[in-house]
Amino acid sequence: PIASEEDALHVAEMPTFGGLLLPCESEQLLGYLTVPYLRVPLVLRLFNDRVRLSALACPQLQAMLDAVLFEPGPFQEAWAPPPQCPSVAPLLGGPIAEAALATPAGRFVHELVRSAA
């Protein structure tokens, strides 16, 4: 299993999804999947290309994109005040990190509502 970006860098043979992605693109994708909050914009940017968009014909990549976009993540009540921003970046997977990344409607909707772009 790949739990960190370093794990993604040490995969012996990168999946190419039937030749639809180059090994370097697969490595990039696997690295993006290890970053909880940034994976939505990074994965969407990766497939925002005519050549890579056609790779989404692969059912495995479709399922991956679906999981990235609609992963619920930590839940925050809509009426709850946003958590205090920590003064130091929290470790991934800890309770402070989960509270900081919580959203009332999932990460994709949060990205649509709050994204600067």
N, C-alpha and C positions, 0 to 999 in steps of 0.2 A: 504493500500500500504506500501511497505517496502522501505524506503528511506535511512536508515543507518544500520550499522551492529547492533546497539543496537535494532532497530526494529526487525531484524531477530532473535535476542536472545529472544524476548518476544512473538513470535508466539505461540499461545496456542497448536496447533497440527501441527507438521511438515508434509508437504506432503511427501509421500513415492513413488509416481508415480507408483502405482499398486504393491507395495512391491519390486520394483527394487532398491531402495535406502533405507538405514537405516535412521531413524530420525536424527541421529547425522551427517550423510553424507549430508542430505538435509539442515541441519542447516549450515554446512560448505559451501555448495554451495550457499545458500542465502547470507551468509556473503561475499563470493567472488564476488557476483554480485553487491555489493554496492561499490566496489573499482574500479573506472574508469580505471586507467592505468594498474593495475596489474591483472585485471580479466582474460585477455587472458591466460597468463601463469598459473595462479592458477587453472582455470577451466580445462585447458588441462591436467595439472598434476593430478587433481582429477580423470579424466576419463582415465588416463594412467595406468590402472589396469585391468586385465582380468575380474574380477567380475563386476567392475563398467562400463567397456566398454559395457557389454551386456545390461546395463540400457539404452543405447542409442537406443535401439529398441523402446523405448517409444516416440511417436511423439512429446509430449510436451518437452522432453529433447532434441530431435533433433532440434526443433525450437529454443529453448533457446541457444544451442551451435551455431547454425547458426547466431543468433542475436549477440552473443558475438563476434564471429570471424569476422563478416562482418559489424559491427556497424561502420559507417563512422567517427563519432566523429568530432571534430573541424578540419577544412581544412586549410592547409598551402600550398601556391604555392610552387612548386618544386624549383623554382629559388630563392625564398625568403631566406634571411639568417635566421638561427635558432634564436628563441627568446632568449633574455638574461635570464640566470637562475636567478630566484629571490633569494635574500639573505635569505629570510624567506619563509617557505612552505606556498603557498597561500591557502586560503579557497577554498574548492571544489565549483564549480559552478560560481566562480567569473571570471571576464575577464582576470586576470593575469593567473589563472589556465588554462583557455581554451587556451590561447596563448601558455602556456608552454607545453600543451598536444597535440597541433595541429600537424598533419602529412599530407603529400601530397597524401597518398594512403590508409589511414585507419590504424587502430591500429594493425590489424593482419599482414599486410604487413610490417609495421614498426617493429613489433616484430620479424618477420623473418629476416629482414635486419640488425637490430641493436642489437639483443639479444646477450648477452655474451655467452650463452650456445649454 
